[in-house]
Amino acid sequence: MLYLLAIIISFVTTLIVTIYSIKILRAKGSMVPDQFKKGKPMIPRPGGYAIIAGISLGLIILYFLTYNLVIISILLSSLIAFIVGYIDDKNVMKGYYKPLALITAALPIILLNTYDYNLDFPLAGSVRIPILYLPLIVIILVIFGNTINSIDVFNGVASAFMIISSIPLIIALYLNNDYDNLYAAFILLASSLAFFIFHRYPSKIFPGDSGTLTFGVYYGALAIVSGLEIIAVISLLPAIINSFFFLSSVKRIVEHREIKSRPTVLLDDYRIAASKDVNAPITLVRLLVIKKPLYEYQIVKRIILLAIFSSMLAILTILI
């Protein structure tokens, strides 16, 4: 019952802080235009405060129920990710800033020794890689953090991805009888659900880098400490592919706001079309609209369907 309380408090905290964040950010004028809507309405940003508040309170309660250092390592990694994102929200940094800064998010897991050298591959079994696993921790957190950050282009996508992608981890943790990490997964799900209520289309608040990096690093940290790295990669496959396409076409680490040739263009009727500029980067969204222009809500639905499909593949992998 007390474990359920930690999950509920995480949900309620994120919900309440999000409501107040919307009011406070509006009052302070901390808003950005919603680029793909008529009139470009101003939306409060960042909402990362609400996400980290809900996650932190839930994990602190969970730690005092379990006294498991794994919970502390997830919490500290998420806090570092929030700080990195918050700095970028306030002062737009160069593209390499976030990947380099997120390396520090791996330190709590490494220093507290809350990881296992074994990497479990579906069907192939477990592989012990003591030398390679430490850099792998860094790579996973950097990729997952930036992947959720990169997919956060349209209303509700980042929080929806977290909700959907949490489900395979929850199923795997339950089947593995890994209850401490299972409750941590439910805390992520609870916070994501609470934020999604206001982030869904049409958004009333944007998470900002502080929110998306927190989501991504929390998810990556949970995957590492629970030994579900491969399942997590499968669950996030559309978002990871989006990042891969972008980097392979740009051929360097760069902030999206620094790109001069945009991958998509906004038409007069507010549909989004693929750019015909050969120098424009390839992204998941550009591929989705390459045949015909789509409205934002149509693109959001397609991305969510891809997230559901990849999560179903992850669940199938778990059952196999």
C-alpha positions, 0 to 999 in steps of 0.5 A: 500500500505504501508503494502505491502511495509513492506512485500516487504522490508522483502523479499528484505532484506532477499534476499540481506543479504543472498547473502552477507552472502554467500560471507562473510561466505565463505571468513571467512571460516565459513562453514560446510560440506553438509554430504549427498552429494558426496565429502561433499561440504562446505556450508556457515553457519549460515544464521540466519543474513539474516532471522532476518534482513528481519523479523526485518525490516519488523516488525519495519515498520509494527509497525510504521504503526499500533502502535500495541504492538503485533508486538513489542512482536513478534519482541523481541521474535524473536530477543531473539531466534536469539541470543540464536541460534547465541550463539549455532552456535558459541559455541556448547552448551549442549542439555538443553541449547536451551530449557532453554534459549528459556524460555526468548523468552516468556518474551516480550509476557508476559510483554507486555500482548499481549496474550489472556487467551482463548485457541480456540479448533476446534469444542469444542469452547474456553476455558479460562485458566488464570493460565495455559496459562502463562506456555503454552506460554513458552511451545509453544515457546520452542517446536516450536523453537526446533521443527524447529531446529530439522527438519532442517536436509536436504537442504531446509526443515526448510524454506520450512516448514515455507512457507507451515505452514504460509499459514493456519495462513494467511487464519485464520487471514484473515477470523478473520479480524485480519489484523495486525497479517495477515501482520506479517504472510506475513512478515514471509512468505516473509522472508522464501521465500527469504531464501528458494531460497538459502536454497532449494536443493542443498543448497547454505547456511544453516540457522544454529540454529540462523535461525531455532530458529528465524523461530520457535519462530516467528511462535509460537509467532504469533500463541500465539498473534493471538489465533491460537495455535491449528491451528499452532500445526496442521500445524507443526505436522510432525515436532512436531512428529519428536521431540516427537519421538526423545525425547521419544527414547532418554529419555533426552534433548540432542543436536543432535551432542551428539548422538553417535548412529545415526538414519540413515547411509549414504551408498556408493551410497549416499542413506540414510538408517535406522540404524539397531542399536537398540540404535539409536533414532527414527526420522521422517527421520528414519521412512521414510527410514525404508523400503528402502534407499532414496536419500536426495532429495527424503527425502526432497520431502516426508517431504515437502509433509507431511508439505503440508498434515498437513497444509491442515488439518489445513486449513480444521480445520479452515473452519470447 
